[in-house]
């Protein structure tokens, strides 16, 4: 039997060989560098699972399959390699849909392996039978269905190839009886695209436009991170002297210590970033689809520059001009395109060269003003929040202002930290306080916005980068959806730190009830037992923080336990019930009632 060595030192069979479909499946995983799979064991794929260990593959058993798919997402986003998730046919697979949707909007190369009910029982309503391909149709870039055991290696390889080439999740659907038998097959070599900078014509047009720009601004998006193109983005920004803003929930796409970094756009983003981009005459949207949620008005500012010329660069041509009107569209790799544009501008005299110092001073002034405002913004000042602060001052116990907590957490962040945030009010406010020096450091549920995201995602990220500190932020509502995965972290020695903001409410939705429904609260209150105590019951450390001066030390203690003792810690922050701005003021309308019994409900 002939073999060849993979890049990670394992071996995979070479040439046409006799094997079982299970062996073909597992060998194809090895050929694609798979070392970790997240899921729950099941009889549907047990024949293949039985040989994971000798193939050098670890199956990390989770508490719930949604958590497994989030872990695969976090793993992929940190490593730049595939994240892999598997589960039992039927309910195990349907549990993953939400997390695969989040991975889809994060452009994360997750491979969802979905063993299916056997072919001889299909359509008979058997145990755990489900039509599994339609479940993921909206949230995958490619769906492979193994229609014959002889095609096991072919379809498995294609699902892995397409996840990287299409930049998103794929599904590999396998009838459970197709793992068995005897086949002659060859394990395909992985195919990897070499992406270019874009077309010569569009690059030339973009360079000419930039040569005449007087106030260019760069939006550094997720595509910069995926392409490992931060250095090339920096080089382009430095050539232009341009402010650089992060696209929504991609705070790690440009180093925060760089003098041209200005912070994120979008919900709860940086006022400095918004004020500066509003002045742009040319915007370079580098590796971003310019999603509607990431460019919406915020802080009372409709900041998108209506008259600016837009150069959009995206690896997916379908994104060019989809959301915002553009002047030049470049279908190319963000890293390669940035390098190509820098090269074209290197020896040219640019219109913006004459104002480099003035623009740098303006950038610094806006950033300094925003930093001062953030430091002075100790609590929310709307009438409801002020009422809640006054009310809670009369209660027993100490309650902390979320913004002050977020500032203290920011100061205590360790080097090379990875942070995931859940969806919700405090998590979104955190966008203004999360700064990173390297890419593949910040993970959020993007525009799908599902709760229960942060903890399992950071566990997956930690599994891919055990040498980096891993921290999750969650509100108490979202935390309740995923906190059971603390058991996964403890059981399988994947230590993480979770910061839970305990404010006893569904804050984001409750804000709508304040603004539109006259403080009539329906299903918004969340009275809970001690989350730190629950964490201790699951085998983790638990810390309750009620004093502002304890926030930073608590985080540092938890990170030390994570990195030096392999311990998972849940930090429970006791917060006031004040509320930040709503997600979108245009998402609701003031209520109108026509029936007499509802007349008071306006």
RAHUJO-V237369 format. One record per backbone hydrogen bond with DSSP energy under -0.5 kcal/mol. CO is the residue of the C=O (numbers start at 1). NH is the residue of the N-H. If there is no record, write none. Layout:
[[CO	NH] [CO	NH]]
This chain:
[[2	14] [4	12] [6	9] [10	6] [12	4] [17	185] [19	183] [20	24] [21	25] [22	26] [23	27] [24	28] [25	29] [26	30] [27	31] [28	32] [29	34] [30	33] [35	58] [37	60] [38	86] [39	62] [42	45] [43	46] [45	48] [45	49] [46	50] [48	51] [49	52] [51	55] [52	55] [52	57] [53	56] [57	59] [58	37] [58	60] [59	61] [60	39] [64	67] [64	68] [65	69] [66	70] [67	71] [68	72] [69	73] [70	74] [71	75] [72	76] [73	77] [74	78] [75	79] [76	80] [83	111] [84	38] [85	113] [86	40] [87	115] [88	93] [89	91] [89	92] [90	94] [91	95] [93	96] [94	97] [96	100] [97	101] [98	102] [99	103] [100	104] [101	105] [102	106] [103	108] [104	107] [108	110] [109	83] [110	112] [110	170] [111	85] [111	113] [112	114] [112	172] [113	87] [113	115] [114	174] [116	176] [118	121] [118	122] [121	124] [121	126] [126	129] [130	132] [131	135] [132	136] [133	136] [134	137] [136	139] [137	140] [142	171] [144	146] [144	173] [145	147] [146	175] [148	151] [149	152] [151	155] [152	156] [153	157] [154	158] [155	159] [156	160] [157	161] [158	162] [159	163] [160	164] [161	164] [161	165] [162	166] [163	168] [169	141] [169	142] [170	112] [171	144] [171	173] [172	114] [172	174] [173	146] [174	116] [175	178] [176	179] [177	180] [179	22] [183	19] [183	185] [185	17] [186	188] [190	192] [193	195] [196	333] [199	203] [200	204] [201	205] [202	206] [203	207] [204	208] [205	209] [206	210] [207	211] [208	212] [209	212] [209	213] [210	213] [211	351] [215	281] [215	282] [216	243] [217	284] [218	220] [218	245] [219	221] [219	286] [220	247] [221	224] [221	225] [222	226] [223	227] [224	229] [225	228] [229	233] [230	234] [231	235] [232	236] [233	237] [234	238] [235	239] [236	240] [237	241] [237	242] [243	218] [244	262] [245	220] [246	265] [247	250] [250	253] [251	436] [255	258] [258	261] [260	244] [262	273] [263	246] [264	270] [266	269] [270	274] [271	275] [272	276] [273	277] [274	278] [276	279] [277	280] [281	309] [282	217] [283	285] [283	311] [284	219] [284	286] [285	287] [285	313] [286	221] [287	223] [291	294] [292	295] [293	267] [298	301] [301	298] [301	303] [304	306] [305	308] [309	283] [309	311] [310	312] [310	327] [310	328] [311	285] [312	330] [313	287] [313	288] [314	332] [315	317] [316	319] [317	320] [319	322] [328	312] [329	331] [330	314] [330	332] [333	337] [334	338] [335	339] [336	340] [337	341] [338	342] [339	343] [340	344] [341	345] [342	346] [345	348] [348	350] [350	353] [351	354] [352	355] [353	356] [355	359] [356	360] [357	361] [358	362] [359	363] [360	364] [361	365] [362	366] [363	367] [364	368] [365	369] [366	370] [367	371] [368	372] [369	373] [370	374] [371	375] [372	376] [373	377] [376	378] [378	404] [382	386] [383	387] [384	388] [385	389] [386	390] [387	391] [388	392] [389	393] [390	394] [391	394] [392	395] [400	576] [401	405] [402	406] [403	407] [404	408] [405	409] [406	410] [407	411] [408	412] [409	413] [410	413] [414	417] [418	471] [419	443] [420	473] [421	445] [424	428] [425	429] [426	430] [428	431] [429	432] [430	433] [430	434] [433	435] [436	256] [441	419] [443	421] [445	448] [445	449] [446	449] [453	457] [454	458] [455	459] [456	460] [457	461] [458	462] [459	463] [460	464] [461	465] [465	468] [469	418] [470	497] [471	420] [472	499] [473	422] [474	501] [475	479] [476	480] [477	481] [478	481] [478	482] [479	482] [479	483] [482	485] [483	486] [484	487] [485	489] [486	490] [487	491] [488	492] [489	494] [490	493] [496	569] [497	472] [498	500] [498	571] [499	474] [499	501] [500	502] [500	573] [501	476] [501	503] [502	575] [504	526] [505	507] [506	510] [507	511] [508	512] [509	513] [510	514] [511	515] [512	516] [512	517] [513	517] [513	519] [513	520] [516	591] [517	520] [519	521] [520	522] [521	523] [524	506] [526	528] [530	534] [531	535] [532	536] [533	537] [534	538] [535	538] [535	540] [536	539] [541	570] [543	572] [544	546] [545	574] [547	550] [548	551] [548	552] [549	553] [550	554] [551	555] [552	556] [553	557] [554	558] [555	559] [556	560] [557	561] [558	562] [559	563] [560	564] [560	565] [561	565] [561	567] [562	566] [568	541] [569	498] [569	571] [570	543] [570	572] [571	500] [571	573] [572	545] [572	574] [573	502] [573	575] [574	400] [584	587] [585	588] [595	598] [596	599] [598	601] [600	602]]
